Amino acid sequence: MFKFSFRAAALAGVVLAAAAQSAYAGHGGGCGAPADCCAPAPVCCAPAYRTVKVTEWVPEQYECVRTVYKMVPTTETVTCYRTECVPETRTRKVCVNRTVPECRDVVCTTYKCVPTVETRTVCKKVWKCVQVTTVKRKCVDQGHWECREVPVKEHCLSRLFNRGHGHGGDCCNPCPPPCPKTKTVKCWVPCKVWIEIPCTRTQRVCENVYETCQVTVNRSVPVQEVRKVTTYRCVTEYREEAYTVQVARKVAYPVTRTVCKCVPVQEKVTQCRMVPRCVEKVVPCETKSHFSFGGLFGRGHKGGHGGDCCN
């Protein structure tokens, strides 16, 4: 049943829209043509205008009276006071403290140094000679002598004679060269060995030795004795004395002075104010589709024209 009612409502809306559109088209011709329900609607080519009323704020000059305050010099007479110092003699009581010496016996405690023997343990440094044995390493050559055969170095004359007068044992000298001469030489054959040698030496060593001894010290012992001491005591005395003071008094005298006072003054001024005024203006109108639901239901009943471009 709900589907049927929805379809019926939609169909009734379409029929109503078609009837309203036909009435809108036959109400009047567009663009100034006479209203003929049988004539077709003309096509609008030129823009359409309409007259509207607009409220504008226009400046307006007007005169008014306002009250202002101005400084106006005024002469007035006032009474002033000046201070004068007048000498005046007065009497007052004065309290005087006088110092009086007094002599009396006072028991005093003094300290005297008395020698006293005390037993104390002291630490002494004693130096002793101690035998210290250390080991030293030494490199010793434990080699030996041996006899060796070494060639004898020839001198210049022997070389000359052995060569055969300058031939040097060539093909002309059939004699073979002589055997080299040698000699027996005694040579040293080294053999180095590290050996350790103990070494004993005397070294001084410091030792701390604690011992008990008798020490004489000076100790402070309190001793009481009677001494005569002079002290001073303050005695208060009262007496009267005269003194002079300066007394300030006020003396009145007239003075004329000029002061500025604020006086209200009325004056005319011209002021400007904004006044609203209704002005007619010609503005172009908006063109909307005839089949829109806004033109159909919103502006179609205003004046019976439907709010088209020809209105």
C-alpha positions in Angstrom: 0.0 0.0 0.0 2.9 2.3 0.8 4.4 1.7 -2.7 1.1 2.5 -4.3 0.7 5.8 -2.4 4.2 6.9 -3.3 3.7 6.2 -7.0 0.3 8.1 -6.9 2.0 11.1 -5.3 4.8 11.2 -7.9 2.3 11.0 -10.8 0.2 13.8 -9.3 3.3 16.0 -9.0 4.2 15.5 -12.7 0.7 16.3 -13.8 0.7 19.5 -11.7 4.1 20.6 -13.1 2.9 20.2 -16.7 -0.3 22.2 -16.0 1.7 25.0 -14.3 4.2 25.1 -17.2 1.4 25.4 -19.8 -0.2 28.2 -17.8 3.1 30.0 -17.5 3.7 29.8 -21.2 0.3 31.1 -22.1 0.2 33.9 -19.6 1.9 36.5 -21.7 4.3 36.8 -24.6 8.0 37.3 -24.0 10.0 40.4 -24.8 7.0 42.8 -24.9 4.6 40.8 -27.0 0.9 40.8 -26.1 -0.4 38.0 -23.9 -1.9 35.4 -26.1 -2.6 32.0 -24.8 -2.7 30.5 -28.3 0.4 32.1 -29.7 3.8 30.3 -29.1 6.3 31.8 -26.8 9.0 33.9 -28.6 12.7 33.4 -27.9 14.4 36.3 -25.9 17.6 37.5 -27.5 18.3 40.9 -25.8 19.1 41.1 -22.1 16.2 42.1 -19.8 16.4 44.8 -17.1 14.3 45.6 -14.1 14.0 48.5 -11.6 14.8 47.8 -8.0 14.8 49.9 -4.9 18.1 50.1 -3.0 18.8 51.8 0.4 22.0 53.9 0.3 23.8 55.8 3.0 24.3 59.4 1.9 26.5 62.0 3.8 24.5 65.0 5.2 25.9 68.2 6.7 24.1 69.7 9.6 24.7 72.4 12.2 24.6 71.8 15.9 25.5 73.5 19.2 28.0 71.9 21.5 29.5 72.8 24.8 33.3 72.9 25.2 35.6 73.8 28.0 38.2 76.5 27.5 41.0 77.7 29.8 40.3 81.3 30.8 42.9 83.2 32.9 41.4 84.7 36.1 43.0 87.0 38.7 42.2 86.1 42.3 43.5 87.2 45.7 44.4 84.4 48.2 45.8 84.3 51.7 49.3 82.7 52.0 51.3 81.9 55.1 55.0 82.1 55.6 57.0 80.6 58.4 59.2 82.8 60.7 61.5 81.5 63.4 61.3 83.3 66.7 63.9 82.6 69.5 62.4 81.4 72.8 64.1 80.6 76.1 63.0 77.4 77.9 64.1 75.5 81.0 64.6 71.7 81.1 65.9 69.0 83.5 69.1 67.3 82.4 70.3 64.0 83.6 74.1 63.9 83.9 76.2 60.7 84.5 79.4 61.3 86.4 82.1 58.7 86.7 83.4 58.1 90.3 86.5 55.9 90.8 86.4 53.2 93.5 89.3 50.9 94.8 88.5 47.3 95.8 90.1 43.9 96.3 89.5 41.4 93.5 90.4 37.7 93.5 92.1 37.0 90.2 93.1 33.7 88.7 96.4 33.6 87.0 98.3 30.7 85.3 102.0 29.9 86.0 104.3 27.5 84.2 105.4 24.7 86.4 108.0 22.2 85.1 106.6 18.7 85.2 108.3 15.4 84.4 106.2 13.1 82.2 106.8 9.6 80.8 106.4 9.5 77.0 107.0 7.1 74.2 109.1 8.6 71.4 110.1 7.3 68.0 113.7 7.7 67.0 115.4 7.0 63.6 118.5 4.8 63.9 120.8 4.4 61.0 122.6 1.0 60.7 125.2 -0.4 58.3 124.0 -3.6 56.7 125.9 -6.0 54.5 124.1 -6.4 51.2 125.2 -9.1 48.6 124.4 -8.5 45.0 125.3 -10.4 41.8 127.0 -8.7 38.9 127.2 -10.1 35.4 130.4 -9.8 33.5 131.5 -10.8 30.0 134.8 -12.7 30.0 136.8 -13.8 27.0 138.0 -17.4 27.7 139.8 -17.9 24.4 143.2 -19.6 23.6 146.3 -19.1 21.5 147.1 -21.3 18.5 149.7 -21.4 15.8 148.7 -20.9 12.1 150.6 -20.9 8.8 150.1 -17.6 7.0 151.6 -16.4 3.7 154.5 -13.9 3.8 153.8 -10.6 2.3 156.5 -9.9 -0.4 158.3 -6.6 -0.8 158.9 -4.7 -4.0 162.4 -6.1 -4.8 161.4 -9.7 -4.3 158.5 -9.3 -6.7 160.8 -7.8 -9.2 163.4 -10.6 -9.0 160.8 -13.4 -9.1 159.3 -12.1 -12.4 162.6 -12.7 -14.3 163.6 -9.2 -15.2 160.2 -8.2 -16.4 159.1 -11.3 -18.3 156.7 -12.5 -15.6 157.0 -16.3 -16.4 155.9 -16.1 -20.1 156.9 -18.4 -22.9 160.5 -17.2 -23.0 161.0 -18.2 -19.4 160.7 -21.9 -19.0 161.2 -21.9 -15.2 157.9 -22.5 -13.2 156.9 -19.9 -10.6 158.4 -20.4 -7.1 156.3 -21.6 -4.2 154.8 -18.9 -1.9 156.6 -18.4 1.3 154.8 -18.9 4.6 155.4 -18.3 8.3 154.1 -19.5 11.6 152.0 -16.9 13.5 150.5 -17.2 17.0 146.8 -16.2 16.8 144.2 -15.7 19.6 140.9 -17.6 19.3 138.2 -15.6 21.2 135.5 -17.4 23.3 133.3 -14.9 25.2 131.3 -16.1 28.2 129.0 -14.3 30.7 129.8 -15.0 34.3 128.1 -13.9 37.6 130.2 -12.5 40.3 128.8 -12.0 43.8 129.5 -8.5 45.3 129.1 -7.7 48.9 128.7 -4.0 49.9 127.7 -2.0 53.0 124.5 -0.1 52.9 123.0 2.4 55.4 119.4 1.5 56.5 117.1 3.7 58.6 115.0 2.0 61.3 112.3 3.4 63.6 113.0 2.6 67.3 110.4 3.2 69.9 111.6 3.9 73.4 110.2 5.3 76.7 111.8 8.3 78.2 111.3 11.0 80.8 110.4 14.4 79.4 110.3 17.7 81.3 107.4 19.9 80.1 105.9 23.2 81.3 102.4 22.9 82.5 100.1 25.8 83.2 98.8 25.7 86.8 96.0 28.1 88.0 96.9 30.3 90.9 94.5 32.6 92.8 95.7 35.8 94.2 94.1 39.0 95.6 94.8 42.2 93.8 93.6 45.8 94.2 91.6 47.0 91.3 90.3 50.5 90.6 86.9 50.6 89.0 84.7 53.4 87.9 81.0 53.8 88.9 78.5 55.9 87.1 76.6 58.3 89.4 73.4 59.9 88.0 72.7 63.6 88.8 69.7 65.8 87.8 69.9 69.5 87.2 68.1 72.3 85.5 69.4 74.3 82.6 68.1 77.1 80.3 68.3 76.7 76.5 67.2 78.8 73.6 65.1 77.3 70.7 63.8 78.6 67.4 60.0 78.4 67.4 58.4 78.4 63.9 55.3 80.6 63.6 53.0 81.1 60.6 52.3 84.7 59.4 49.4 85.3 57.0 49.7 87.8 54.1 47.6 88.4 50.9 48.8 87.4 47.5 47.3 88.1 44.0 47.8 85.4 41.4 46.5 84.5 38.0 45.1 81.1 37.5 43.5 79.3 34.5 40.0 78.0 35.0 37.9 75.7 32.8 34.8 77.7 31.6 32.0 76.0 29.6 31.5 77.8 26.2 28.8 76.9 23.6 29.7 77.1 19.9 28.1 76.2 16.6 29.8 73.5 14.5 29.0 71.8 11.2 29.1 68.0 11.4 28.5 65.2 8.9 26.2 62.2 9.4 25.1 59.3 7.1 21.4 59.3 6.3 19.7 56.3 4.6 17.8 57.0 1.4 15.8 54.8 -1.0 17.1 55.0 -4.6 15.8 53.2 -7.7 18.3 51.4 -9.9 17.9 49.5 -13.2 19.7 46.1 -13.0 19.7 43.2 -15.3 17.6 40.2 -14.3 18.7 36.6 -14.1 17.4 34.1 -16.7 16.3 30.8 -15.3 14.9 27.6 -16.8 11.1 27.3 -17.1 11.2 23.7 -16.0 13.0 24.3 -12.7 11.1 23.6 -9.6 12.4 26.9 -8.1 10.7 28.9 -10.9 7.7 26.8 -10.7 6.9 26.9 -7.0 9.0 29.9 -5.9 8.6 32.7 -8.4 5.7 31.5 -10.6 3.1 33.0 -8.3 4.7 36.5 -8.0 2.6 38.8 -10.0 1.3 35.9 -12.1 4.3 36.0 -14.5 6.5 33.3 -13.2 9.7 35.5 -12.8 11.0 35.1 -16.4 13.4 37.4 -18.3 10.5 39.5 -19.7 9.3 40.7 -16.2 
